[in-house]
Amino acid sequence: MNAINSGIEARLFDYLLHSLQDTPYYQLLGFKLVQLGPGLSEFEVLTEEKHCNPLGLIHGGLVMSIADAVMGNAIRSIGVNGVTVDVSVSVIAAVPHGSVLRATGKVRRAGQKMIFAEAEVWCKDRLMGQAKGTFYNQGPIQY
């Protein structure tokens, strides 16, 4: 992965980069890490036939999955393990087959027990989906 480190500690960045490369679900969906910064994560995925629903459209679950991934990894970028408690996703437009989706996640508030994050999913210059998530703070990442 040729991801950009946008300001997190180098050892944490390397740890996260390798753990993301080895995540089976991300491999299955084809997620690629673009960048990590403090409280920020960006992924992309090239939509393929394997991402289609029975109607031949890109499944909304792909939008949900990449939104959850960028929010969770924005949390990990601050050195915390967060577990998804609740996610609300709005799919705004149908995603074209063969397009690249780019998603950005941001930590909005990190408390001692709960962490709140948001995500946007884009296709070129068009917003395709938005998400808000609540995550349980499981404590610092051990790396």
C-alpha positions in Angstrom: 0.0 0.0 0.0 1.3 3.4 -0.9 -0.6 5.4 1.8 0.3 8.8 3.0 1.1 9.5 6.6 -0.4 12.9 7.3 1.0 13.5 10.7 0.7 10.5 13.0 3.6 8.9 14.8 5.6 6.7 12.4 5.5 3.5 14.4 1.7 3.7 14.8 1.4 4.4 11.1 3.5 1.4 10.2 1.5 -0.8 12.6 -1.9 0.4 11.1 -0.7 0.1 7.5 0.3 -3.6 8.0 -2.8 -4.5 10.0 -5.0 -3.0 7.3 -3.2 -4.9 4.6 -3.9 -8.1 6.5 -7.6 -7.5 7.2 -9.5 -10.2 5.3 -12.7 -8.2 5.0 -10.8 -5.2 3.4 -9.1 -7.6 1.1 -12.4 -9.2 0.1 -14.0 -5.8 -0.7 -10.8 -4.4 -2.3 -10.3 -1.5 0.1 -7.1 0.5 -0.3 -5.8 2.9 2.4 -5.1 6.4 0.9 -4.0 8.3 4.0 -4.0 8.5 7.8 -3.7 11.6 9.9 -4.6 12.4 13.5 -8.3 11.6 13.7 -8.5 11.2 9.9 -8.7 8.2 7.6 -9.2 7.9 3.8 -9.8 4.8 1.8 -10.8 4.0 -1.8 -12.3 1.1 -3.7 -12.7 0.3 -7.3 -16.3 -0.9 -7.7 -16.6 -4.2 -9.5 -19.2 -6.8 -10.4 -18.7 -8.5 -7.0 -20.0 -5.4 -5.3 -23.4 -5.5 -7.2 -26.8 -6.4 -5.8 -29.4 -8.5 -7.7 -30.5 -5.4 -9.6 -27.0 -5.0 -11.0 -26.3 -1.9 -9.0 -23.5 -1.4 -6.5 -24.8 -2.7 -3.1 -25.5 0.0 -0.5 -23.6 -2.3 1.9 -20.4 -1.3 0.2 -21.0 2.3 1.0 -21.8 1.3 4.6 -18.7 -0.8 4.9 -16.3 1.8 3.6 -17.9 4.4 5.8 -17.5 2.2 8.9 -13.9 1.4 7.9 -12.8 5.0 7.6 -14.5 6.0 10.8 -13.0 3.1 12.7 -9.5 3.8 11.3 -9.8 7.5 12.0 -10.2 6.4 15.6 -7.3 4.0 15.4 -5.1 6.9 14.0 -5.3 8.5 17.4 -4.0 5.3 19.0 -7.3 4.0 20.3 -9.2 0.7 19.6 -12.8 1.6 18.9 -15.6 -0.9 18.4 -18.7 0.1 16.4 -21.8 0.6 18.5 -24.1 2.3 16.1 -23.8 3.7 12.5 -26.3 5.7 10.6 -25.7 5.8 6.8 -27.5 7.7 4.1 -26.9 6.5 0.6 -27.6 9.6 -1.5 -27.0 8.3 -5.0 -26.5 5.1 -6.9 -22.8 4.3 -7.3 -21.8 3.7 -10.9 -20.3 0.3 -11.6 -16.5 0.5 -12.4 -16.1 3.8 -10.6 -13.7 4.6 -7.7 -15.3 5.4 -4.4 -13.2 7.5 -2.0 -14.3 7.8 1.6 -13.0 10.0 4.4 -13.6 9.5 8.1 -13.1 12.0 10.9 -13.2 11.8 14.7 -15.6 14.4 15.9 -15.3 13.8 19.7 -13.3 11.2 21.6 -14.5 10.7 25.2 -13.3 8.2 27.8 -15.9 5.7 26.9 -17.6 6.8 23.6 -16.1 8.2 20.4 -18.1 9.9 17.7 -17.1 10.0 14.1 -18.4 11.0 10.6 -17.7 9.8 7.1 -18.4 11.0 3.6 -18.2 8.7 0.5 -17.5 10.3 -2.8 -17.4 9.3 -6.5 -15.3 11.9 -8.3 -16.9 15.2 -7.3 -20.3 13.8 -6.2 -21.3 12.9 -2.7 -22.7 9.4 -2.7 -23.1 8.7 1.0 -22.8 10.1 4.5 -22.5 8.4 7.9 -22.3 9.1 11.6 -21.0 6.5 14.0 -20.7 5.9 17.7 -17.8 3.7 18.9 -16.9 2.2 22.2 -13.4 3.1 23.4 -11.6 -0.2 24.2 -8.5 1.6 25.2 -5.1 2.2 23.6 -3.7 0.2 20.7 -0.9 -2.2 21.9 1.8 -2.1 19.2 
